[in-house]
Amino acid sequence: MNNNRLGCLTGTGVIAALITFFALVGVAFASGGEMFSSGDLNTQQGEELNGVTSHAQIKECGACHVPFWGQEEMADRCIQCHTEIAAQMLTVAELHGIITHQSPALACRDCHPEHRGETASLTELGKNEFPHDALGYSLEGHQQNLDGTPFECADCHADDITTFASDSCLTCHREVDLVYTQLHLLEFGADCLVCHDGIDTYGDDFDHNRFSFPLQGKHVGLPCSQCHLNARSISDMQLTLQDCYSCHHSDDPHEFAYGAECQACHSPEGWTPATFDHNLSAFKLDGAHANVECESCHKNGVYQGTPKECVACHAEPDEHRGQFGTDCAACHSTSAWEPASYNGPHTFPMNHEGAEGKCATCHPNSLTTYTCYGCHEHNPSRIAEEHREEGISDFENCVECHADGREHDD
């Protein structure tokens, strides 16, 4: 009876095992490693990287797979070809930089599996959480479909997570409110993402009063498109003119007679009642002007260009007989026509004996001319004789020598 218990550890067994091992290695080598592959590589074409345009063209397993005894990781092999991704991973503002920063334990293959067939997607998140908020669109408002089922990536990205199905917004929101969605589409276009970020920064929760044009009075509740005409993006909305006339020029019954500063008379509470503070203009209303009707000065509804001179409204009275010119303000004030007093420069004493402030005493014909022959028993012949005796031949301009009204200097 043979009591040898070595079994496969006999010389024959060891030799058989070695022959089997080398046979398997030979077959694996001859097949290019296919017997160890979990599936065909993807044929998706892209730009040429390290001599290939798709993973399917890679023939050496070692181009992607690292030996178990080394320190290198598979992700290191990935970024040797995908250098643009390597650059992104170093920048926290880029997609892969955000992912690396938020989930440093994630490896490339956790989101980009291979060997699933020639046409399978190369991006599959699985249970990995994608940093959607950091890329400008939050999923806060998109947790469930209308039927209560959770949103899936494919609901917005269809078969390719790297692209956004542009009609996905309209497909869902037409089911929520068809009329509003169609109207919104006509007013603002179909590129929803240029305005919407998932948390309604520019939607129902938008607070216009935090910006330079607060909504007050009649402006409250107006549809956005009424002021933001043909706006197709946030930048278009920010370029909307904020002056009243840009929106209301077609409502102007004044036909621009009052200019474009509507707010000078009107407020957002309504076109009427309208008020105008004339004292903010170049012609302040004081005295008797304060209660005059607008139409008294602004004939035929014309406001701009109305003359400011007194004589434009106040024709020269008959008693002046054209003597005093058109500078009414030289004697009159806005308080009343009378009493009138000359307020301009006057070199000759106005309290001169005989005149005593009465203009006509010295200016019987015109304020621009004067005479001294109206008093003091002045006789032209005697005055002429006296001056010639003194050797003075030019004696018509009396004040030239008698500036203070006296006959001789002291």
C-alpha positions as a Python dict, from the first residue, in 0.01 Angstrom:
ca = {
    (1, 'M'): (0, 0, 0),
    (2, 'N'): (140, 344, -108),
    (3, 'N'): (125, 593, 185),
    (4, 'N'): (266, 895, -12),
    (5, 'R'): (45, 1196, 86),
    (6, 'L'): (224, 1472, -112),
    (7, 'G'): (-49, 1470, -376),
    (8, 'C'): (2, 1754, -627),
    (9, 'L'): (329, 1841, -462),
    (10, 'T'): (490, 1544, -619),
    (11, 'G'): (740, 1600, -892),
    (12, 'T'): (487, 1506, -1154),
    (13, 'G'): (228, 1744, -1009),
    (14, 'V'): (467, 2038, -997),
    (15, 'I'): (577, 1976, -1355),
    (16, 'A'): (210, 1963, -1468),
    (17, 'A'): (133, 2290, -1288),
    (18, 'L'): (429, 2466, -1449),
    (19, 'I'): (331, 2341, -1792),
    (20, 'T'): (-26, 2470, -1737),
    (21, 'F'): (96, 2809, -1612),
    (22, 'F'): (331, 2866, -1904),
    (23, 'A'): (60, 2755, -2143),
    (24, 'L'): (-180, 3012, -2001),
    (25, 'V'): (85, 3284, -2015),
    (26, 'G'): (159, 3191, -2375),
    (27, 'V'): (-208, 3204, -2471),
    (28, 'A'): (-252, 3536, -2289),
    (29, 'F'): (55, 3679, -2462),
    (30, 'A'): (-56, 3552, -2799),
    (31, 'S'): (-405, 3699, -2754),
    (32, 'G'): (-275, 4037, -2650),
    (33, 'G'): (-422, 4003, -2303),
    (34, 'E'): (-782, 3971, -2429),
    (35, 'M'): (-853, 3675, -2206),
    (36, 'F'): (-812, 3904, -1903),
    (37, 'S'): (-1016, 4194, -2047),
    (38, 'S'): (-1355, 4275, -1896),
    (39, 'G'): (-1488, 4396, -2229),
    (40, 'D'): (-1412, 4584, -2549),
    (41, 'L'): (-1263, 4931, -2530),
    (42, 'N'): (-1470, 5230, -2640),
    (43, 'T'): (-1443, 5350, -3000),
    (44, 'Q'): (-1556, 5708, -2927),
    (45, 'Q'): (-1340, 5939, -3141),
    (46, 'G'): (-1170, 6251, -3012),
    (47, 'E'): (-858, 6453, -3074),
    (48, 'E'): (-537, 6260, -3116),
    (49, 'L'): (-358, 6196, -2787),
    (50, 'N'): (-32, 6000, -2778),
    (51, 'G'): (-93, 5868, -3126),
    (52, 'V'): (-452, 5743, -3082),
    (53, 'T'): (-794, 5902, -3127),
    (54, 'S'): (-994, 5647, -2924),
    (55, 'H'): (-933, 5401, -2642),
    (56, 'A'): (-1004, 5113, -2883),
    (57, 'Q'): (-679, 5189, -3063),
    (58, 'I'): (-477, 5124, -2746),
    (59, 'K'): (-322, 4774, -2776),
    (60, 'E'): (-105, 4762, -2465),
    (61, 'C'): (-284, 4710, -2132),
    (62, 'G'): (9, 4872, -1959),
    (63, 'A'): (-72, 5203, -2130),
    (64, 'C'): (-355, 5244, -1877),
    (65, 'H'): (-309, 4969, -1614),
    (66, 'V'): (-27, 4986, -1361),
    (67, 'P'): (142, 4684, -1203),
    (68, 'F'): (24, 4601, -853),
    (69, 'W'): (375, 4621, -713),
    (70, 'G'): (436, 4982, -825),
    (71, 'Q'): (358, 5316, -657),
    (72, 'E'): (186, 5466, -959),
    (73, 'E'): (-196, 5478, -983),
    (74, 'M'): (-414, 5431, -1285),
    (75, 'A'): (-521, 5798, -1270),
    (76, 'D'): (-156, 5894, -1326),
    (77, 'R'): (-167, 5708, -1656),
    (78, 'C'): (-493, 5885, -1752),
    (79, 'I'): (-353, 6235, -1716),
    (80, 'Q'): (-42, 6146, -1913),
    (81, 'C'): (-266, 6154, -2219),
    (82, 'H'): (-543, 6386, -2098),
    (83, 'T'): (-317, 6679, -2014),
    (84, 'E'): (-603, 6934, -2041),
    (85, 'I'): (-784, 6750, -1761),
    (86, 'A'): (-465, 6755, -1555),
    (87, 'A'): (-456, 7132, -1595),
    (88, 'Q'): (-822, 7159, -1490),
    (89, 'M'): (-756, 6961, -1175),
    (90, 'L'): (-515, 7232, -1060),
    (91, 'T'): (-773, 7511, -1100),
    (92, 'V'): (-1062, 7521, -849),
    (93, 'A'): (-1276, 7723, -1089),
    (94, 'E'): (-1273, 7445, -1350),
    (95, 'L'): (-1495, 7134, -1350),
    (96, 'H'): (-1230, 6876, -1262),
    (97, 'G'): (-1065, 7117, -1020),
    (98, 'I'): (-1394, 7149, -832),
    (99, 'I'): (-1440, 6772, -825),
    (100, 'T'): (-1082, 6714, -707),
    (101, 'H'): (-1123, 6979, -435),
    (102, 'Q'): (-1460, 6850, -308),
    (103, 'S'): (-1396, 6474, -348),
    (104, 'P'): (-1020, 6410, -341),
    (105, 'A'): (-1074, 6033, -302),
    (106, 'L'): (-1245, 6003, -642),
    (107, 'A'): (-1038, 5843, -917),
    (108, 'C'): (-1091, 5894, -1290),
    (109, 'R'): (-1246, 5550, -1337),
    (110, 'D'): (-1506, 5621, -1069),
    (111, 'C'): (-1684, 5846, -1318),
    (112, 'H'): (-1529, 5726, -1646),
    (113, 'P'): (-1553, 5345, -1661),
    (114, 'E'): (-1416, 5147, -1958),
    (115, 'H'): (-1436, 4800, -2112),
    (116, 'R'): (-1816, 4824, -2141),
    (117, 'G'): (-1832, 4793, -2515),
    (118, 'E'): (-1748, 4998, -2819),
    (119, 'T'): (-2038, 5246, -2794),
    (120, 'A'): (-2102, 5267, -2419),
    (121, 'S'): (-2088, 5606, -2252),
    (122, 'L'): (-1748, 5700, -2110),
    (123, 'T'): (-1910, 5909, -1837),
    (124, 'E'): (-2114, 5738, -1569),
    (125, 'L'): (-2147, 5904, -1229),
    (126, 'G'): (-2307, 5612, -1053),
    (127, 'K'): (-2355, 5710, -691),
    (128, 'N'): (-2096, 5986, -707),
    (129, 'E'): (-2234, 6333, -631),
    (130, 'F'): (-2172, 6581, -910),
    (131, 'P'): (-2092, 6942, -797),
    (132, 'H'): (-2376, 7092, -995),
    (133, 'D'): (-2405, 7416, -790),
    (134, 'A'): (-2041, 7502, -842),
    (135, 'L'): (-2092, 7505, -1218),
    (136, 'G'): (-2361, 7771, -1215),
    (137, 'Y'): (-2681, 7568, -1199),
    (138, 'S'): (-2825, 7440, -874),
    (139, 'L'): (-3046, 7133, -852),
    (140, 'E'): (-3217, 7272, -542),
    (141, 'G'): (-3538, 7333, -733),
    (142, 'H'): (-3517, 7013, -937),
    (143, 'Q'): (-3538, 6730, -691),
    (144, 'Q'): (-3850, 6554, -820),
    (145, 'N'): (-4040, 6513, -1145),
    (146, 'L'): (-4408, 6597, -1167),
    (147, 'D'): (-4493, 6237, -1082),
    (148, 'G'): (-4283, 6252, -765),
    (149, 'T'): (-3996, 6040, -897),
    (150, 'P'): (-3643, 6171, -834),
    (151, 'F'): (-3471, 6359, -1113),
    (152, 'E'): (-3214, 6157, -1302),
    (153, 'C'): (-2921, 6299, -1497),
    (154, 'A'): (-3076, 6168, -1818),
    (155, 'D'): (-3384, 6384, -1762),
    (156, 'C'): (-3182, 6687, -1868),
    (157, 'H'): (-2874, 6534, -2033),
    (158, 'A'): (-3033, 6246, -2228),
    (159, 'D'): (-2769, 5986, -2320),
    (160, 'D'): (-2465, 6212, -2285),
    (161, 'I'): (-2400, 6373, -1949),
    (162, 'T'): (-2149, 6611, -2105),
    (163, 'T'): (-2423, 6785, -2304),
    (164, 'F'): (-2747, 6957, -2208),
    (165, 'A'): (-3063, 6877, -2398),
    (166, 'S'): (-3182, 7228, -2482),
    (167, 'D'): (-3546, 7123, -2509),
    (168, 'S'): (-3556, 6950, -2171),
    (169, 'C'): (-3667, 7268, -1987),
    (170, 'L'): (-3955, 7329, -2225),
    (171, 'T'): (-4059, 6962, -2226),
    (172, 'C'): (-4111, 6962, -1849),
    (173, 'H'): (-4238, 7315, -1801),
    (174, 'R'): (-4498, 7284, -2073),
    (175, 'E'): (-4652, 7012, -1858),
    (176, 'V'): (-4647, 7245, -1557),
    (177, 'D'): (-4801, 7548, -1732),
    (178, 'L'): (-4829, 7538, -2108),
    (179, 'V'): (-4962, 7893, -2160),
    (180, 'Y'): (-4701, 8060, -1938),
    (181, 'T'): (-4417, 7854, -2087),
    (182, 'Q'): (-4514, 7943, -2444),
    (183, 'L'): (-4546, 8311, -2355),
    (184, 'H'): (-4211, 8306, -2174),
    (185, 'L'): (-4051, 8138, -2475),
    (186, 'L'): (-4178, 8410, -2708),
    (187, 'E'): (-4066, 8690, -2476),
    (188, 'F'): (-3721, 8566, -2373),
    (189, 'G'): (-3621, 8290, -2614),
    (190, 'A'): (-3538, 7922, -2565),
    (191, 'D'): (-3190, 7950, -2411),
    (192, 'C'): (-3314, 7916, -2053),
    (193, 'L'): (-2971, 7885, -1892),
    (194, 'V'): (-2863, 8239, -1985),
    (195, 'C'): (-3104, 8367, -1716),
    (196, 'H'): (-3194, 8075, -1490),
    (197, 'D'): (-2960, 7917, -1238),
    (198, 'G'): (-3192, 7671, -1064),
    (199, 'I'): (-3259, 7889, -759),
    (200, 'D'): (-3455, 8164, -935),
    (201, 'T'): (-3200, 8441, -891),
    (202, 'Y'): (-3372, 8600, -1190),
    (203, 'G'): (-3707, 8428, -1148),
    (204, 'D'): (-4003, 8458, -912),
    (205, 'D'): (-3773, 8533, -617),
    (206, 'F'): (-3592, 8819, -791),
    (207, 'D'): (-3601, 9139, -583),
    (208, 'H'): (-3590, 9435, -819),
    (209, 'N'): (-3572, 9678, -526),
    (210, 'R'): (-3215, 9571, -449),
    (211, 'F'): (-3100, 9731, -772),
    (212, 'S'): (-3074, 10085, -908),
    (213, 'F'): (-3432, 10089, -1038),
    (214, 'P'): (-3675, 9996, -757),
    (215, 'L'): (-4029, 9906, -861),
    (216, 'Q'): (-4280, 10146, -709),
    (217, 'G'): (-4637, 10255, -772),
    (218, 'K'): (-4770, 10151, -1111),
    (219, 'H'): (-4445, 9970, -1192),
    (220, 'V'): (-4514, 9701, -933),
    (221, 'G'): (-4653, 9384, -1089),
    (222, 'L'): (-4567, 9469, -1449),
    (223, 'P'): (-4443, 9173, -1657),
    (224, 'C'): (-4066, 9183, -1705),
    (225, 'S'): (-4096, 9190, -2083),
    (226, 'Q'): (-4288, 9519, -2076),
    (227, 'C'): (-3968, 9703, -1985),
    (228, 'H'): (-3706, 9449, -2094),
    (229, 'L'): (-3806, 9437, -2459),
    (230, 'N'): (-3646, 9160, -2667),
    (231, 'A'): (-3411, 9070, -2379),
    (232, 'R'): (-3249, 8733, -2436),
    (233, 'S'): (-2995, 8727, -2152),
    (234, 'I'): (-2906, 8885, -1818),
    (235, 'S'): (-2672, 9127, -1994),
    (236, 'D'): (-2960, 9236, -2221),
    (237, 'M'): (-3172, 9310, -1913),
    (238, 'Q'): (-2892, 9507, -1751),
    (239, 'L'): (-2867, 9726, -2061),
    (240, 'T'): (-3235, 9831, -2038),
    (241, 'L'): (-3263, 10211, -2027),
    (242, 'Q'): (-3396, 10345, -1697),
    (243, 'D'): (-3526, 10690, -1793),
    (244, 'C'): (-3903, 10740, -1808),
    (245, 'Y'): (-3914, 10862, -2167),
    (246, 'S'): (-3756, 10546, -2310),
    (247, 'C'): (-4065, 10349, -2207),
    (248, 'H'): (-4331, 10619, -2211),
    (249, 'H'): (-4252, 10828, -2519),
    (250, 'S'): (-4557, 10684, -2696),
    (251, 'D'): (-4774, 10800, -2403),
    (252, 'D'): (-4650, 11159, -2415),
    (253, 'P'): (-4946, 11391, -2484),
    (254, 'H'): (-4712, 11689, -2469),
    (255, 'E'): (-4534, 11584, -2789),
    (256, 'F'): (-4196, 11646, -2623),
    (257, 'A'): (-4289, 12009, -2547),
    (258, 'Y'): (-4173, 11955, -2188),
    (259, 'G'): (-3866, 11750, -2275),
    (260, 'A'): (-3777, 11400, -2155),
    (261, 'E'): (-3763, 11463, -1779),
    (262, 'C'): (-4106, 11316, -1702),
    (263, 'Q'): (-4017, 11278, -1333),
    (264, 'A'): (-4009, 11658, -1298),
    (265, 'C'): (-4391, 11650, -1292),
    (266, 'H'): (-4495, 11285, -1266),
    (267, 'S'): (-4430, 11001, -1022),
    (268, 'P'): (-4456, 10619, -1047),
    (269, 'E'): (-4784, 10645, -853),
    (270, 'G'): (-4955, 10763, -1171),
    (271, 'W'): (-4951, 11022, -1448),
    (272, 'T'): (-5200, 11232, -1253),
    (273, 'P'): (-5199, 11434, -1045),
    (274, 'A'): (-4889, 11599, -1190),
    (275, 'T'): (-4688, 11858, -1002),
    (276, 'F'): (-4402, 12078, -1113),
    (277, 'D'): (-4168, 12270, -886),
    (278, 'H'): (-4098, 12577, -1093),
    (279, 'N'): (-3835, 12691, -845),
    (280, 'L'): (-3612, 12409, -966),
    (281, 'S'): (-3608, 12569, -1309),
    (282, 'A'): (-3415, 12871, -1432),
    (283, 'F'): (-3720, 13095, -1373),
    (284, 'K'): (-3832, 13089, -1010),
    (285, 'L'): (-4189, 13187, -927),
    (286, 'D'): (-4211, 13443, -649),
    (287, 'G'): (-4429, 13739, -562),
    (288, 'A'): (-4730, 13780, -787),
    (289, 'H'): (-4598, 13510, -1021),
    (290, 'A'): (-4645, 13237, -758),
    (291, 'N'): (-5018, 13193, -824),
    (292, 'V'): (-5034, 13261, -1196),
    (293, 'E'): (-5186, 12989, -1414),
    (294, 'C'): (-4933, 12800, -1626),
    (295, 'E'): (-5118, 12890, -1946),
    (296, 'S'): (-5072, 13262, -1877),
    (297, 'C'): (-4704, 13234, -1965),
    (298, 'H'): (-4693, 12905, -2157),
    (299, 'K'): (-4920, 12976, -2450),
    (300, 'N'): (-5059, 12688, -2656),
    (301, 'G'): (-4900, 12427, -2427),
    (302, 'V'): (-4544, 12525, -2521),
    (303, 'Y'): (-4307, 12510, -2224),
    (304, 'Q'): (-3956, 12475, -2351),
    (305, 'G'): (-3817, 12796, -2492),
    (306, 'T'): (-4066, 13025, -2317),
    (307, 'P'): (-3894, 13367, -2293),
    (308, 'K'): (-3798, 13483, -1945),
    (309, 'E'): (-3797, 13859, -2010),
    (310, 'C'): (-4074, 14063, -1844),
    (311, 'V'): (-4169, 14240, -2163),
    (312, 'A'): (-4251, 13906, -2328),
    (313, 'C'): (-4557, 13880, -2102),
    (314, 'H'): (-4601, 14238, -1988),
    (315, 'A'): (-4641, 14476, -2280),
    (316, 'E'): (-4511, 14825, -2208),
    (317, 'P'): (-4789, 15028, -2044),
    (318, 'D'): (-4918, 15338, -2217),
    (319, 'E'): (-4795, 15572, -1945),
    (320, 'H'): (-4434, 15492, -2030),
    (321, 'R'): (-4483, 15607, -2387),
    (322, 'G'): (-4183, 15402, -2494),
    (323, 'Q'): (-3947, 15608, -2281),
    (324, 'F'): (-3806, 15349, -2042),
    (325, 'G'): (-3705, 15062, -2269),
    (326, 'T'): (-3767, 14692, -2197),
    (327, 'D'): (-3573, 14641, -1873),
    (328, 'C'): (-3882, 14633, -1651),
    (329, 'A'): (-3687, 14480, -1360),
    (330, 'A'): (-3485, 14801, -1331),
    (331, 'C'): (-3786, 14964, -1163),
    (332, 'H'): (-4040, 14694, -1094),
    (333, 'S'): (-4033, 14377, -882),
    (334, 'T'): (-4234, 14054, -899),
    (335, 'S'): (-4423, 14160, -584),
    (336, 'A'): (-4631, 14415, -783),
    (337, 'W'): (-4600, 14680, -1052),
    (338, 'E'): (-4647, 14953, -793),
    (339, 'P'): (-4480, 15103, -609),
    (340, 'A'): (-4197, 15115, -860),
    (341, 'S'): (-3847, 15229, -778),
    (342, 'Y'): (-3534, 15238, -982),
    (343, 'N'): (-3296, 14969, -865),
    (344, 'G'): (-3018, 15013, -1114),
    (345, 'P'): (-2694, 15212, -1100),
    (346, 'H'): (-2746, 15590, -1085),
    (347, 'T'): (-2444, 15818, -1058),
    (348, 'F'): (-2640, 16136, -1002),
    (349, 'P'): (-2798, 16185, -655),
    (350, 'M'): (-3159, 16075, -680),
    (351, 'N'): (-3254, 16296, -384),
    (352, 'H'): (-3135, 16605, -567),
    (353, 'E'): (-3335, 16912, -473),
    (354, 'G'): (-3635, 16950, -700),
    (355, 'A'): (-3624, 16588, -825),
    (356, 'E'): (-3669, 16402, -497),
    (357, 'G'): (-3685, 16062, -666),
    (358, 'K'): (-3930, 16166, -936),
    (359, 'C'): (-3779, 16035, -1258),
    (360, 'A'): (-3980, 16261, -1489),
    (361, 'T'): (-3826, 16573, -1329),
    (362, 'C'): (-3493, 16505, -1497),
    (363, 'H'): (-3612, 16252, -1758),
    (364, 'P'): (-3924, 16415, -1904),
    (365, 'N'): (-3895, 16242, -2241),
    (366, 'S'): (-3690, 15928, -2191),
    (367, 'L'): (-3492, 15749, -1921),
    (368, 'T'): (-3197, 15744, -2157),
    (369, 'T'): (-3181, 16126, -2174),
    (370, 'Y'): (-3194, 16398, -1912),
    (371, 'T'): (-3219, 16773, -1880),
    (372, 'C'): (-3138, 17022, -1606),
    (373, 'Y'): (-3355, 17298, -1755),
    (374, 'G'): (-3669, 17184, -1581),
    (375, 'C'): (-3596, 17353, -1246),
    (376, 'H'): (-3378, 17610, -1060),
    (377, 'E'): (-3500, 17878, -1305),
    (378, 'H'): (-3242, 17756, -1549),
    (379, 'N'): (-3250, 17959, -1866),
    (380, 'P'): (-3066, 17812, -2164),
    (381, 'S'): (-2949, 18152, -2285),
    (382, 'R'): (-2821, 18260, -1945),
    (383, 'I'): (-2654, 17922, -1885),
    (384, 'A'): (-2479, 17946, -2222),
    (385, 'E'): (-2361, 18301, -2149),
    (386, 'E'): (-2223, 18215, -1804),
    (387, 'H'): (-2030, 17915, -1933),
    (388, 'R'): (-1881, 18103, -2225),
    (389, 'E'): (-1760, 18373, -1985),
    (390, 'E'): (-1569, 18091, -1810),
    (391, 'G'): (-1433, 17971, -2143),
    (392, 'I'): (-1652, 17660, -2146),
    (393, 'S'): (-1801, 17589, -2486),
    (394, 'D'): (-1924, 17228, -2425),
    (395, 'F'): (-2184, 17264, -2155),
    (396, 'E'): (-2472, 17041, -2273),
    (397, 'N'): (-2366, 16743, -2056),
    (398, 'C'): (-2417, 16908, -1719),
    (399, 'V'): (-2329, 16611, -1497),
    (400, 'E'): (-1987, 16587, -1655),
    (401, 'C'): (-1888, 16885, -1440),
    (402, 'H'): (-2168, 16884, -1183),
    (403, 'A'): (-2167, 16518, -1089),
    (404, 'D'): (-2320, 16584, -746),
    (405, 'G'): (-2564, 16852, -869),
    (406, 'R'): (-2377, 17140, -713),
    (407, 'E'): (-2294, 17458, -908),
    (408, 'H'): (-1928, 17479, -797),
    (409, 'D'): (-1687, 17244, -629),
    (410, 'D'): (-1616, 17317, -262),
}
